[in-house]
Amino acid sequence: MAEELSELEARIFEWIRQSDFENVPWSTAKAARSFKVKQDEVYEAVAALTRKVPDRIQVFYKDGSVHIAAE
């Protein structure tokens, strides 16, 4: 997996995996602040993760918010 992912994608994936965004709503703005990048970069990284590791990440909508689970 590491060969396919950019550094930002790998860092975001690990952050998602270790966090509880399955139950706590995802915030792209907070992720951008945490990683010191623009929100568009976070959107692109999450989108890339769904293509590159589709069996290890799930993005879904629940109770009016986006949630992300990763393993």
Backbone bond lengths (Angstrom), bond angles and torsions (degrees), N, CA, C in turn:
res aa  C-N    CA-C-N  psi(-1)  N-CA   C-N-CA  omega(-1)  CA-C   N-CA-C  phi
1 M - - - 1.447 - - 1.519 110.94 -
2 A 1.304 119.42 -41.89 1.460 122.64 -173.58 1.526 112.08 -58.64
3 E 1.322 118.56 -33.39 1.457 120.79 -179.18 1.528 111.60 -66.57
4 E 1.318 117.10 -31.97 1.458 121.08 -174.85 1.519 112.85 -83.17
5 L 1.314 118.31 -26.42 1.460 121.56 -173.25 1.520 112.04 -94.17
6 S 1.324 114.78 143.70 1.461 119.03 172.31 1.527 107.57 -71.48
7 E 1.315 116.71 168.50 1.462 120.33 179.07 1.524 110.77 -59.72
8 L 1.333 117.19 -44.78 1.464 120.67 -179.85 1.527 111.04 -64.17
9 E 1.321 117.04 -43.27 1.465 120.63 178.80 1.525 110.77 -60.04
10 A 1.309 117.14 -43.97 1.467 121.05 179.82 1.524 111.25 -64.49
11 R 1.325 116.79 -41.56 1.471 120.42 179.70 1.521 111.15 -66.20
12 I 1.330 116.87 -43.27 1.465 120.35 178.65 1.523 110.42 -66.29
13 F 1.328 117.68 -42.18 1.465 120.04 178.03 1.523 110.48 -57.82
14 E 1.313 117.45 -46.66 1.465 120.96 -178.66 1.521 111.06 -64.65
15 W 1.323 116.86 -39.18 1.466 121.37 178.09 1.528 109.96 -63.06
16 I 1.331 116.92 -44.52 1.469 121.44 178.00 1.523 109.64 -62.50
17 R 1.334 116.13 -44.41 1.468 120.55 -177.79 1.521 111.53 -61.31
18 Q 1.321 117.56 -37.80 1.454 121.52 -177.55 1.535 113.66 -86.98
19 S 1.330 116.59 -8.64 1.462 120.87 -178.34 1.521 110.66 -101.89
20 D 1.320 115.36 178.74 1.468 120.34 -177.88 1.526 110.98 -114.37
21 F 1.334 116.45 50.12 1.460 119.25 179.73 1.526 112.02 -75.24
22 E 1.315 115.72 0.75 1.457 119.28 171.87 1.526 109.34 -73.61
23 N 1.334 116.54 -35.83 1.460 121.50 179.74 1.524 113.19 -105.85
24 V 1.325 117.22 -30.10 1.465 123.03 178.86 1.525 107.58 -97.68
25 P 1.331 118.71 130.17 1.468 119.64 -179.16 1.527 112.99 -57.90
26 W 1.315 115.41 142.36 1.461 123.75 176.92 1.528 109.50 -74.39
27 S 1.315 117.11 141.87 1.463 122.69 174.57 1.526 108.74 -129.40
28 T 1.317 115.33 111.24 1.463 119.65 178.22 1.526 110.33 -64.67
29 A 1.324 116.90 -37.13 1.468 120.44 179.17 1.528 110.95 -61.13
30 K 1.324 117.03 -44.42 1.476 120.53 178.74 1.528 110.72 -66.23
31 A 1.316 116.77 -39.28 1.464 120.03 178.43 1.530 109.75 -63.35
32 A 1.320 117.24 -43.09 1.463 120.62 179.53 1.528 110.88 -61.53
33 R 1.315 116.85 -42.50 1.468 120.14 177.40 1.527 110.64 -64.28
34 S 1.319 117.58 -43.24 1.461 121.90 -178.39 1.524 112.00 -62.35
35 F 1.331 116.62 -39.10 1.462 121.11 -177.46 1.528 112.66 -96.48
36 K 1.335 115.91 -0.18 1.471 121.75 178.84 1.533 112.10 55.12
37 V 1.340 114.03 48.74 1.464 121.48 176.46 1.526 107.87 -134.27
38 K 1.317 116.05 172.66 1.466 121.18 177.27 1.525 109.64 -77.50
39 Q 1.329 115.71 153.71 1.462 120.35 179.37 1.522 111.56 -57.75
40 D 1.330 117.42 -37.83 1.472 119.87 179.20 1.525 111.45 -59.14
41 E 1.333 117.16 -35.67 1.460 120.48 178.76 1.526 111.14 -66.39
42 V 1.329 116.35 -36.38 1.468 120.61 177.53 1.528 109.48 -67.98
43 Y 1.338 117.14 -46.07 1.472 120.40 177.38 1.523 110.64 -56.35
44 E 1.328 116.80 -45.71 1.459 120.74 -179.30 1.529 111.57 -64.84
45 A 1.322 116.90 -39.34 1.468 120.75 179.40 1.523 111.29 -65.66
46 V 1.316 117.41 -44.91 1.470 120.68 179.56 1.526 109.71 -64.81
47 A 1.319 117.05 -42.26 1.470 120.20 177.62 1.528 110.35 -61.32
48 A 1.329 116.84 -42.37 1.467 120.42 178.59 1.524 111.04 -63.29
49 L 1.324 117.03 -38.47 1.464 120.12 178.78 1.528 111.39 -61.93
50 T 1.330 117.21 -38.46 1.467 119.31 179.85 1.522 111.42 -66.75
51 R 1.330 117.22 -25.80 1.473 120.83 176.46 1.521 111.89 -85.28
52 K 1.332 116.48 -41.21 1.464 120.95 -172.45 1.520 114.01 -82.63
53 V 1.320 117.74 -32.75 1.474 121.51 179.55 1.533 110.10 -133.62
54 P 1.335 116.98 57.27 1.468 120.10 -174.10 1.527 114.39 -61.22
55 D 1.310 117.44 -26.26 1.465 119.99 -179.96 1.526 112.51 -82.63
56 R 1.332 117.31 -5.44 1.468 120.72 -176.16 1.524 113.48 -115.81
57 I 1.349 117.81 -0.96 1.460 120.42 -178.40 1.523 109.78 -142.10
58 Q 1.319 115.32 144.42 1.458 120.87 178.45 1.521 107.90 -137.02
59 V 1.322 115.94 124.96 1.454 122.18 175.75 1.515 106.17 -109.44
60 F 1.340 116.40 126.99 1.457 119.05 -177.95 1.526 110.78 -146.15
61 Y 1.317 115.17 163.72 1.458 123.67 -177.84 1.525 107.69 -109.58
62 K 1.347 116.66 126.67 1.456 120.81 -178.92 1.526 109.08 -146.91
63 D 1.309 116.68 132.42 1.460 122.01 176.45 1.534 112.88 53.18
64 G 1.331 116.45 38.90 1.457 121.22 176.18 1.514 115.67 81.27
65 S 1.342 117.95 8.85 1.455 121.18 -178.27 1.525 111.23 -136.44
66 V 1.332 114.77 158.01 1.465 120.78 174.67 1.513 108.23 -84.64
67 H 1.319 116.07 137.67 1.460 123.10 176.59 1.521 107.59 -128.15
68 I 1.327 116.78 150.88 1.461 121.60 179.81 1.517 108.89 -135.87
69 A 1.315 115.48 130.80 1.467 120.80 176.38 1.525 107.93 -120.65
70 A 1.321 116.40 143.08 1.468 121.06 178.22 1.511 109.60 -144.10
71 E 1.328 114.27 148.59 1.475 119.83 176.96 1.493 110.28 -135.71
